[in-house]
Amino acid sequence: MIRREMDAMLWFVDRWWWFPTASTDLYSAEFEWRDDRLYLLEPDGSAVEGNQLSETEVEQLTREELLADVLELAAAKLRSGEGWDEGTTGDVLGEILHAYPKHVKKALALVLLWGRF
């Protein structure tokens, strides 16, 4: 999972790279390429080794980012006192299903089995 304030993902040399715990902004970052690996150089002199991502991992991270955005907007709507209409509820549930289809299907099956739906 990507935490926006700490991690970074970058397209470089025809591959996606993920830099867990990176604290440097990618727009001003410096990189080093050695031994077929990409390193993000931190201001303190340390280097964060990039992890090469597969297409499946990139797709999942993108889904999680979209879900986070939808949840942020939905939470703002709740805080404003407007509540959720059917469209907002559908958007939230749709994004959760899109990001975690196996988990949602399993959870729905359990809810139906328990008779709480």
CNS distance restraints for C-alpha pairs under 8 A (distance, minus, plus):
assign (resid   1 and name CA) (resid  61 and name CA) 6.41 0.50 0.50
assign (resid   1 and name CA) (resid  64 and name CA) 7.39 0.50 0.50
assign (resid   2 and name CA) (resid   6 and name CA) 7.93 0.50 0.50
assign (resid   2 and name CA) (resid   7 and name CA) 5.84 0.50 0.50
assign (resid   2 and name CA) (resid   8 and name CA) 7.46 0.50 0.50
assign (resid   2 and name CA) (resid  20 and name CA) 7.85 0.50 0.50
assign (resid   2 and name CA) (resid  61 and name CA) 6.84 0.50 0.50
assign (resid   2 and name CA) (resid  65 and name CA) 7.82 0.50 0.50
assign (resid   3 and name CA) (resid   7 and name CA) 5.50 0.50 0.50
assign (resid   4 and name CA) (resid   8 and name CA) 7.10 0.50 0.50
assign (resid   5 and name CA) (resid  23 and name CA) 7.48 0.50 0.50
assign (resid   6 and name CA) (resid  20 and name CA) 7.22 0.50 0.50
assign (resid   6 and name CA) (resid  21 and name CA) 5.05 0.50 0.50
assign (resid   6 and name CA) (resid  22 and name CA) 5.42 0.50 0.50
assign (resid   6 and name CA) (resid  23 and name CA) 5.38 0.50 0.50
assign (resid   7 and name CA) (resid  18 and name CA) 7.39 0.50 0.50
assign (resid   7 and name CA) (resid  19 and name CA) 5.76 0.50 0.50
assign (resid   7 and name CA) (resid  20 and name CA) 4.84 0.50 0.50
assign (resid   7 and name CA) (resid  21 and name CA) 4.98 0.50 0.50
assign (resid   7 and name CA) (resid  22 and name CA) 4.94 0.50 0.50
assign (resid   7 and name CA) (resid  23 and name CA) 6.96 0.50 0.50
assign (resid   8 and name CA) (resid  18 and name CA) 5.79 0.50 0.50
assign (resid   8 and name CA) (resid  19 and name CA) 5.16 0.50 0.50
assign (resid   8 and name CA) (resid  20 and name CA) 6.71 0.50 0.50
assign (resid   8 and name CA) (resid  21 and name CA) 7.86 0.50 0.50
assign (resid   8 and name CA) (resid  22 and name CA) 6.18 0.50 0.50
assign (resid   8 and name CA) (resid  26 and name CA) 7.03 0.50 0.50
assign (resid   9 and name CA) (resid  16 and name CA) 6.87 0.50 0.50
assign (resid   9 and name CA) (resid  17 and name CA) 5.55 0.50 0.50
assign (resid   9 and name CA) (resid  18 and name CA) 4.37 0.50 0.50
assign (resid   9 and name CA) (resid  19 and name CA) 6.22 0.50 0.50
assign (resid  10 and name CA) (resid  16 and name CA) 5.60 0.50 0.50
assign (resid  10 and name CA) (resid  17 and name CA) 5.19 0.50 0.50
assign (resid  10 and name CA) (resid  18 and name CA) 6.49 0.50 0.50
assign (resid  10 and name CA) (resid  26 and name CA) 7.96 0.50 0.50
assign (resid  11 and name CA) (resid  15 and name CA) 5.58 0.50 0.50
assign (resid  11 and name CA) (resid  16 and name CA) 4.46 0.50 0.50
assign (resid  11 and name CA) (resid  17 and name CA) 6.22 0.50 0.50
assign (resid  12 and name CA) (resid  16 and name CA) 6.29 0.50 0.50
assign (resid  12 and name CA) (resid  17 and name CA) 7.06 0.50 0.50
assign (resid  15 and name CA) (resid  52 and name CA) 6.88 0.50 0.50
assign (resid  15 and name CA) (resid  53 and name CA) 7.31 0.50 0.50
assign (resid  16 and name CA) (resid  52 and name CA) 5.91 0.50 0.50
assign (resid  16 and name CA) (resid  53 and name CA) 5.42 0.50 0.50
assign (resid  16 and name CA) (resid  54 and name CA) 7.52 0.50 0.50
assign (resid  16 and name CA) (resid  58 and name CA) 7.46 0.50 0.50
assign (resid  17 and name CA) (resid  38 and name CA) 7.73 0.50 0.50
assign (resid  17 and name CA) (resid  50 and name CA) 5.50 0.50 0.50
assign (resid  17 and name CA) (resid  51 and name CA) 5.39 0.50 0.50
assign (resid  17 and name CA) (resid  52 and name CA) 4.60 0.50 0.50
assign (resid  17 and name CA) (resid  53 and name CA) 5.78 0.50 0.50
assign (resid  18 and name CA) (resid  50 and name CA) 5.29 0.50 0.50
assign (resid  18 and name CA) (resid  51 and name CA) 5.08 0.50 0.50
assign (resid  18 and name CA) (resid  52 and name CA) 6.43 0.50 0.50
assign (resid  18 and name CA) (resid  53 and name CA) 6.79 0.50 0.50
assign (resid  19 and name CA) (resid  40 and name CA) 7.30 0.50 0.50
assign (resid  19 and name CA) (resid  48 and name CA) 6.30 0.50 0.50
assign (resid  19 and name CA) (resid  49 and name CA) 6.46 0.50 0.50
assign (resid  19 and name CA) (resid  50 and name CA) 4.75 0.50 0.50
assign (resid  19 and name CA) (resid  51 and name CA) 6.40 0.50 0.50
assign (resid  20 and name CA) (resid  48 and name CA) 7.48 0.50 0.50
assign (resid  20 and name CA) (resid  50 and name CA) 7.57 0.50 0.50
assign (resid  21 and name CA) (resid  48 and name CA) 7.77 0.50 0.50
assign (resid  22 and name CA) (resid  40 and name CA) 7.68 0.50 0.50
assign (resid  22 and name CA) (resid  42 and name CA) 7.64 0.50 0.50
assign (resid  22 and name CA) (resid  48 and name CA) 6.58 0.50 0.50
assign (resid  23 and name CA) (resid  42 and name CA) 7.23 0.50 0.50
assign (resid  24 and name CA) (resid  28 and name CA) 7.52 0.50 0.50
assign (resid  24 and name CA) (resid  29 and name CA) 6.07 0.50 0.50
assign (resid  24 and name CA) (resid  42 and name CA) 6.14 0.50 0.50
assign (resid  24 and name CA) (resid  43 and name CA) 7.44 0.50 0.50
assign (resid  25 and name CA) (resid  29 and name CA) 5.92 0.50 0.50
assign (resid  29 and name CA) (resid  40 and name CA) 7.00 0.50 0.50
assign (resid  29 and name CA) (resid  41 and name CA) 6.97 0.50 0.50
assign (resid  29 and name CA) (resid  42 and name CA) 7.66 0.50 0.50
assign (resid  30 and name CA) (resid  40 and name CA) 6.13 0.50 0.50
assign (resid  30 and name CA) (resid  41 and name CA) 5.50 0.50 0.50
assign (resid  30 and name CA) (resid  42 and name CA) 7.80 0.50 0.50
assign (resid  31 and name CA) (resid  38 and name CA) 6.87 0.50 0.50
assign (resid  31 and name CA) (resid  39 and name CA) 5.52 0.50 0.50
assign (resid  31 and name CA) (resid  40 and name CA) 4.63 0.50 0.50
assign (resid  31 and name CA) (resid  41 and name CA) 5.63 0.50 0.50
assign (resid  32 and name CA) (resid  38 and name CA) 5.91 0.50 0.50
assign (resid  32 and name CA) (resid  39 and name CA) 5.11 0.50 0.50
assign (resid  32 and name CA) (resid  40 and name CA) 6.54 0.50 0.50
assign (resid  32 and name CA) (resid  41 and name CA) 7.12 0.50 0.50
assign (resid  33 and name CA) (resid  37 and name CA) 5.77 0.50 0.50
assign (resid  33 and name CA) (resid  38 and name CA) 4.74 0.50 0.50
assign (resid  33 and name CA) (resid  39 and name CA) 6.31 0.50 0.50
assign (resid  34 and name CA) (resid  38 and name CA) 6.63 0.50 0.50
assign (resid  34 and name CA) (resid  39 and name CA) 7.88 0.50 0.50
assign (resid  37 and name CA) (resid  49 and name CA) 7.35 0.50 0.50
assign (resid  37 and name CA) (resid  50 and name CA) 6.90 0.50 0.50
assign (resid  38 and name CA) (resid  49 and name CA) 6.27 0.50 0.50
assign (resid  38 and name CA) (resid  50 and name CA) 5.38 0.50 0.50
assign (resid  39 and name CA) (resid  47 and name CA) 5.89 0.50 0.50
assign (resid  39 and name CA) (resid  48 and name CA) 5.46 0.50 0.50
assign (resid  39 and name CA) (resid  49 and name CA) 4.53 0.50 0.50
assign (resid  39 and name CA) (resid  50 and name CA) 5.56 0.50 0.50
assign (resid  40 and name CA) (resid  47 and name CA) 5.48 0.50 0.50
assign (resid  40 and name CA) (resid  48 and name CA) 5.10 0.50 0.50
assign (resid  40 and name CA) (resid  49 and name CA) 6.49 0.50 0.50
assign (resid  40 and name CA) (resid  50 and name CA) 7.09 0.50 0.50
assign (resid  41 and name CA) (resid  45 and name CA) 6.57 0.50 0.50
assign (resid  41 and name CA) (resid  46 and name CA) 6.07 0.50 0.50
assign (resid  41 and name CA) (resid  47 and name CA) 4.50 0.50 0.50
assign (resid  41 and name CA) (resid  48 and name CA) 6.49 0.50 0.50
assign (resid  42 and name CA) (resid  46 and name CA) 5.29 0.50 0.50
assign (resid  42 and name CA) (resid  47 and name CA) 5.76 0.50 0.50
assign (resid  42 and name CA) (resid  48 and name CA) 7.33 0.50 0.50
assign (resid  53 and name CA) (resid  57 and name CA) 5.87 0.50 0.50
assign (resid  53 and name CA) (resid  58 and name CA) 6.34 0.50 0.50
assign (resid  54 and name CA) (resid  58 and name CA) 6.31 0.50 0.50
assign (resid  55 and name CA) (resid  59 and name CA) 6.12 0.50 0.50
assign (resid  56 and name CA) (resid  60 and name CA) 6.22 0.50 0.50
assign (resid  57 and name CA) (resid  61 and name CA) 6.11 0.50 0.50
assign (resid  58 and name CA) (resid  62 and name CA) 6.13 0.50 0.50
assign (resid  59 and name CA) (resid  63 and name CA) 6.26 0.50 0.50
assign (resid  60 and name CA) (resid  64 and name CA) 6.21 0.50 0.50
assign (resid  60 and name CA) (resid  99 and name CA) 6.76 0.50 0.50
assign (resid  61 and name CA) (resid  65 and name CA) 6.19 0.50 0.50
assign (resid  62 and name CA) (resid  66 and name CA) 6.30 0.50 0.50
assign (resid  63 and name CA) (resid  67 and name CA) 6.17 0.50 0.50
assign (resid  63 and name CA) (resid  95 and name CA) 7.81 0.50 0.50
assign (resid  63 and name CA) (resid  98 and name CA) 6.97 0.50 0.50
assign (resid  63 and name CA) (resid  99 and name CA) 5.02 0.50 0.50
assign (resid  64 and name CA) (resid  68 and name CA) 6.12 0.50 0.50
assign (resid  64 and name CA) (resid  99 and name CA) 5.82 0.50 0.50
assign (resid  65 and name CA) (resid  69 and name CA) 6.33 0.50 0.50
assign (resid  66 and name CA) (resid  70 and name CA) 6.28 0.50 0.50
assign (resid  66 and name CA) (resid  95 and name CA) 7.34 0.50 0.50
assign (resid  67 and name CA) (resid  71 and name CA) 6.10 0.50 0.50
assign (resid  67 and name CA) (resid  92 and name CA) 7.62 0.50 0.50
assign (resid  67 and name CA) (resid  95 and name CA) 5.39 0.50 0.50
assign (resid  67 and name CA) (resid  96 and name CA) 6.38 0.50 0.50
assign (resid  67 and name CA) (resid  99 and name CA) 6.85 0.50 0.50
assign (resid  68 and name CA) (resid  72 and name CA) 6.11 0.50 0.50
assign (resid  69 and name CA) (resid  73 and name CA) 6.33 0.50 0.50
assign (resid  70 and name CA) (resid  74 and name CA) 6.08 0.50 0.50
assign (resid  70 and name CA) (resid  91 and name CA) 7.43 0.50 0.50
assign (resid  70 and name CA) (resid  92 and name CA) 6.34 0.50 0.50
assign (resid  70 and name CA) (resid  95 and name CA) 7.39 0.50 0.50
assign (resid  71 and name CA) (resid  75 and name CA) 5.98 0.50 0.50
assign (resid  71 and name CA) (resid  92 and name CA) 6.63 0.50 0.50
assign (resid  72 and name CA) (resid  76 and name CA) 6.22 0.50 0.50
assign (resid  73 and name CA) (resid  77 and name CA) 6.26 0.50 0.50
assign (resid  74 and name CA) (resid  78 and name CA) 6.36 0.50 0.50
assign (resid  74 and name CA) (resid  84 and name CA) 7.51 0.50 0.50
assign (resid  74 and name CA) (resid  88 and name CA) 6.82 0.50 0.50
assign (resid  74 and name CA) (resid  92 and name CA) 7.41 0.50 0.50
assign (resid  75 and name CA) (resid  79 and name CA) 6.17 0.50 0.50
assign (resid  76 and name CA) (resid  80 and name CA) 6.15 0.50 0.50
assign (resid  77 and name CA) (resid  81 and name CA) 6.77 0.50 0.50
assign (resid  77 and name CA) (resid  82 and name CA) 5.87 0.50 0.50
assign (resid  77 and name CA) (resid  83 and name CA) 6.14 0.50 0.50
assign (resid  77 and name CA) (resid  84 and name CA) 7.07 0.50 0.50
assign (resid  78 and name CA) (resid  82 and name CA) 5.94 0.50 0.50
assign (resid  78 and name CA) (resid  83 and name CA) 4.72 0.50 0.50
assign (resid  78 and name CA) (resid  84 and name CA) 6.73 0.50 0.50
assign (resid  79 and name CA) (resid  83 and name CA) 7.88 0.50 0.50
assign (resid  84 and name CA) (resid  88 and name CA) 5.55 0.50 0.50
assign (resid  84 and name CA) (resid  89 and name CA) 6.18 0.50 0.50
assign (resid  85 and name CA) (resid  89 and name CA) 6.34 0.50 0.50
assign (resid  86 and name CA) (resid  90 and name CA) 5.97 0.50 0.50
assign (resid  87 and name CA) (resid  91 and name CA) 6.08 0.50 0.50
assign (resid  88 and name CA) (resid  92 and name CA) 6.19 0.50 0.50
assign (resid  89 and name CA) (resid  93 and name CA) 6.14 0.50 0.50
assign (resid  90 and name CA) (resid  94 and name CA) 5.79 0.50 0.50
assign (resid  91 and name CA) (resid  95 and name CA) 6.11 0.50 0.50
assign (resid  92 and name CA) (resid  96 and name CA) 6.23 0.50 0.50
assign (resid  93 and name CA) (resid  97 and name CA) 6.08 0.50 0.50
assign (resid  94 and name CA) (resid  98 and name CA) 6.04 0.50 0.50
assign (resid  95 and name CA) (resid  99 and name CA) 6.04 0.50 0.50
assign (resid  96 and name CA) (resid 100 and name CA) 5.89 0.50 0.50
assign (resid  96 and name CA) (resid 101 and name CA) 7.47 0.50 0.50
assign (resid  96 and name CA) (resid 104 and name CA) 7.39 0.50 0.50
assign (resid  97 and name CA) (resid 101 and name CA) 4.70 0.50 0.50
assign (resid  97 and name CA) (resid 104 and name CA) 5.84 0.50 0.50
assign (resid  97 and name CA) (resid 105 and name CA) 7.98 0.50 0.50
assign (resid 100 and name CA) (resid 104 and name CA) 6.21 0.50 0.50
assign (resid 101 and name CA) (resid 105 and name CA) 6.10 0.50 0.50
assign (resid 102 and name CA) (resid 106 and name CA) 6.18 0.50 0.50
assign (resid 103 and name CA) (resid 107 and name CA) 6.08 0.50 0.50
assign (resid 104 and name CA) (resid 108 and name CA) 6.03 0.50 0.50
assign (resid 105 and name CA) (resid 109 and name CA) 6.12 0.50 0.50
assign (resid 106 and name CA) (resid 110 and name CA) 6.29 0.50 0.50
assign (resid 107 and name CA) (resid 111 and name CA) 6.19 0.50 0.50
assign (resid 108 and name CA) (resid 112 and name CA) 6.10 0.50 0.50
assign (resid 109 and name CA) (resid 113 and name CA) 6.13 0.50 0.50
assign (resid 110 and name CA) (resid 114 and name CA) 6.15 0.50 0.50
assign (resid 111 and name CA) (resid 115 and name CA) 6.20 0.50 0.50
assign (resid 111 and name CA) (resid 116 and name CA) 5.69 0.50 0.50
assign (resid 111 and name CA) (resid 117 and name CA) 6.20 0.50 0.50
assign (resid 112 and name CA) (resid 116 and name CA) 6.42 0.50 0.50
assign (resid 112 and name CA) (resid 117 and name CA) 6.00 0.50 0.50
